[in-house]
Amino acid sequence: MNRRILIFICFILSVISAPSSSMEANSIASFATLEHMQDVKDFLDNVKHPKLVLGVNKGSPPDTEDALKERFGEHYHDYVFSNISQLNPSDPQTLVFDFNNLEQLTILAHEMPSIFDQIILDDSTFKHIKWTPEHLNAFKRMLKPQGKFIFGPTASVTIISTARNISREEFERFIKENNEVGGNTMITSYIRPLHFPVKEGDRGEEVESLMAIYRNQDSNEDNKKVQLTHKWQEIFGRAIRPPRNILNMEEVEFRNFVTKEVQSAYFDKDFLITTLLPENYQRITEEAFGKGNVQIEFNKPLPFKSNHSETQEVLITAIRED
């Protein structure tokens, strides 16, 4: 089929299936031309190990060129960035497409097959994905044989109030009834009850480290805030700060609050690893790349400097076999 006819048909299909939100609609309307795809391929002809980064919008804060050079270091010119809009139409280091739009990915896989050593999802972006095995198959076709598709899955949590603590069996039943863990799309958020089964004294070390800061009589309030923020981010992640007036709580209230927060955070980490990872992320990735071609690692960094976390709780690397 003529390439221009193919791109026109896929564009019409993408418009028909376009989502209602203006941001997503705009991202679908902006799509690289065949000429620009060729410019990108010409640029990559001179790159020994070309890589595509998803979710870094080059030219738009915080992804200014100077900031990207700092993040990607000496290998900055090995990367192409997937912008959602063409800020600079002549820049061969950007590729404009919506990574959730299967029609656009089909075109890219057809026009740019077997071209990248790595395709990497920036860790600020997983919350925006809507990927099925078909999306991953399109990315796979853009990889060279033995090329790697790399991403760190996470999931935000919506908490539903419950009147009492529940057993592990009740919890698992609630999760299955309220979330499509076994569905065809990667989960970026899930619902769980407010109360959940925990072991008595679980994560006591982290709770006591926060209590020590609260009780420290030799430190003024400003120093306590700094120390508490540092410890909070050490426990919960660099992007998370403690509530503003937490040090104004009475000691019992403070202990109860931080105990619940610590147990909740670690329970969600455990749920990510024991349930979401094998039953959703790994299963869907293996459907596209094949069992035996998906590597799971814990607390490993992305191949470039992250703006959010030094390491990923879970890092998935899928390898194109053929």
C-alpha positions, 0 to 999 in steps of 0.5 A, a space after each residue: 500500500 502507498 505510504 501516504 495512503 497508509 498514513 492518511 487512513 491511520 490519521 482518519 482512524 485516530 481522529 474517529 477514536 480520539 479521546 475527549 480531553 483537549 490535551 490528548 486530542 492535541 497530541 493526536 492532531 500533532 504527528 510527525 510527517 513522513 518527511 520528518 521521520 526521514 530527517 530523524 532516520 538520517 540523523 540516526 544514521 550517524 548515531 552508533 547506539 540510537 535510543 528513543 525516550 518516551 515522555 520527555 518533551 524536549 524544549 518545554 520546561 523542565 526539559 530544556 536543551 540544557 537540562 537534557 544535556 545534564 540528564 543525558 550527559 555525554 551520550 545526549 546526541 544518541 537520543 531522540 525524544 518523543 514530543 507531544 507537539 512540534 516545538 521545532 519542526 526542523 529538529 531531528 532529535 524530536 519525534 512527534 507522536 502520541 505513545 498511546 495512539 495505536 494507529 500512530 505507533 503502527 505508522 512509526 513501526 512501518 516507517 521506522 522498523 528495527 532502528 533503535 537500540 533502546 526505547 525507554 519510558 521516562 519515570 515521570 510518564 508511566 501514569 499517562 500510559 494506556 498500553 496493551 500488548 498491541 502497543 508494545 508490539 509496535 514498539 518492539 518492531 521499532 527495536 533492532 534485534 536484541 534491542 531493549 524496551 525499558 520502563 519502571 511501572 508504578 501505580 497510584 492508589 485511590 483509597 476507599 473508606 472501610 469500617 473495619 480492618 479486613 482479612 487478607 482474603 477479603 482484601 484480595 477479593 476487594 482488589 479483584 472486584 474493583 480493579 482489572 488486574 488481569 485485564 488487557 491494559 497496564 494498570 496505572 492506578 488502583 482502588 484499595 480499602 482504607 484498612 488493610 491487613 498488616 503485621 503488628 509492629 510492621 515497619 517499626 524502624 521507620 516509624 521510630 526514626 520519625 518519632 526521634 525527629 519529633 521528640 528531639 528537644 535539641 533542635 528548633 522547629 525549622 531544623 526539625 522540618 528539614 530533618 523530617 522532610 529528608 527522612 520522609 523522602 528517604 522513606 516515601 520517595 524524593 518527590 513526596 513531602 510531609 504534611 505542612 503542619 505535621 509537627 503541630 500534632 500531639 505525640 500520640 496523634 503524630 505516632 498514629 499518623 506516621 504509623 499508618 502512612 509508613 505501613 500504607 506505603 510499604 503495603 502498596 510497594 508489596 502489592 506492586 511487587 507481589 500482585 501488579 507486577 506478575 499479574 499485569 505488567 509482566 504478563 502483558 509485556 511477555 505477551 508482546 515480547 515472549 516469555 524468557 525475553 522479559 527481565 525484572 530488576 528491583 531498585 535499579 536506575 534508568 539508563 539516564 538521570 531521573 528527575 524523580 528517583 535515583 532508582 526504580 522500585 521495579 525496572 522491566 527490560 523486554 528484549 526483542 528476540 528476532 
